[in-house]
Amino acid sequence: MAVSDKEQVMNLLKTSKGQIEGIIKMIDEDRYCVDVSKQILSVQALIKKANLKIIDQHIKSCVKQAFTEGHGDEKVDEVMELINKYAK
């Protein structure tokens, strides 16, 4: 993974971690359920974005390389498995 992509994913995950810590605090403080839920949705969106970036880089590097080496079908199967899990 390229350095800039790695930094972007790390920033998304670190932001998610901070938000999760905030959500835990909100629950401890008995904050309004809808507000807690909105924060959870926000974290889910960040994690989804990070995961898509990782999958994108996998396709652009590992899958591409596998095709040049003659075993791309294996990598396509891996990606399809991820997409199936993602869609659930």
Order of alpha helices (4+ residues) and beta strands (2+ residues): alpha-alpha-alpha-alpha
